[in-house]
Amino acid sequence: MLSKTAKHALRALVLLAQAPQGEPQGAADIAARIDAPKNYLSKMLKVLAEHGVLASQKGMGGGFILARPANEIRLLDIVDPFDRVRHWTDCIMGMRACSSEKPCALHDKAAAVRTGYIQLLEESTLADAAEMGEAQALME
């Protein structure tokens, strides 16, 4: 359901949420730990900083930190800059004329799935994902 870019962003932010409080993490280190291309990840982290999810610190010992506590960052805040899920309006069947007034055969079912997906991203936080990530790491 998530694009590769959104998955990388989520995994990077889980690492940041699990890092010692206030200790900046470099893009190269994060990229290596999540197996993502460094330049690609660096650009993604800058986008998240522009959206107020991350803060960046330049210079020696610089890097990225969460702009606010992990329990205040919704997964939607991480995913939407890349996947634009808030703006999903295309018909699941690709019909141009599909709308609430003139729905396709799957319009209502697809709308319910879209609403549920967005609700999941709105109600789940980075702290939730980081807790799951810690549990997953313990099982490996």
LINPE-V26793 format. One record per residue. N is the residue number from 1. RES is the residue in one letter. SS is DSSP state (helix for helix, strand for strand, loop for the rest). Layout:
n = {N | N}
res = {RES | RES}
ss = {SS | SS}
//
This chain:
n = {1 | 2 | 3 | 4 | 5 | 6 | 7 | 8 | 9 | 10 | 11 | 12 | 13 | 14 | 15 | 16 | 17 | 18 | 19 | 20 | 21 | 22 | 23 | 24 | 25 | 26 | 27 | 28 | 29 | 30 | 31 | 32 | 33 | 34 | 35 | 36 | 37 | 38 | 39 | 40 | 41 | 42 | 43 | 44 | 45 | 46 | 47 | 48 | 49 | 50 | 51 | 52 | 53 | 54 | 55 | 56 | 57 | 58 | 59 | 60 | 61 | 62 | 63 | 64 | 65 | 66 | 67 | 68 | 69 | 70 | 71 | 72 | 73 | 74 | 75 | 76 | 77 | 78 | 79 | 80 | 81 | 82 | 83 | 84 | 85 | 86 | 87 | 88 | 89 | 90 | 91 | 92 | 93 | 94 | 95 | 96 | 97 | 98 | 99 | 100 | 101 | 102 | 103 | 104 | 105 | 106 | 107 | 108 | 109 | 110 | 111 | 112 | 113 | 114 | 115 | 116 | 117 | 118 | 119 | 120 | 121 | 122 | 123 | 124 | 125 | 126 | 127 | 128 | 129 | 130 | 131 | 132 | 133 | 134 | 135 | 136 | 137 | 138 | 139 | 140}
res = {M | L | S | K | T | A | K | H | A | L | R | A | L | V | L | L | A | Q | A | P | Q | G | E | P | Q | G | A | A | D | I | A | A | R | I | D | A | P | K | N | Y | L | S | K | M | L | K | V | L | A | E | H | G | V | L | A | S | Q | K | G | M | G | G | G | F | I | L | A | R | P | A | N | E | I | R | L | L | D | I | V | D | P | F | D | R | V | R | H | W | T | D | C | I | M | G | M | R | A | C | S | S | E | K | P | C | A | L | H | D | K | A | A | A | V | R | T | G | Y | I | Q | L | L | E | E | S | T | L | A | D | A | A | E | M | G | E | A | Q | A | L | M | E}
ss = {loop | loop | loop | helix | helix | helix | helix | helix | helix | helix | helix | helix | helix | helix | helix | helix | helix | helix | loop | loop | loop | loop | loop | loop | strand | loop | helix | helix | helix | helix | helix | helix | helix | helix | loop | loop | loop | helix | helix | helix | helix | helix | helix | helix | helix | helix | helix | helix | helix | helix | loop | loop | loop | strand | strand | strand | strand | loop | loop | loop | loop | loop | strand | strand | strand | strand | loop | loop | loop | helix | helix | helix | loop | strand | helix | helix | helix | helix | helix | helix | helix | helix | helix | loop | helix | helix | helix | loop | loop | loop | loop | loop | loop | loop | loop | loop | loop | loop | loop | loop | loop | loop | loop | loop | loop | loop | helix | helix | helix | helix | helix | helix | helix | helix | helix | helix | helix | helix | helix | helix | helix | helix | helix | loop | strand | helix | helix | helix | helix | helix | helix | helix | helix | helix | helix | helix | helix | helix | helix | loop}
//
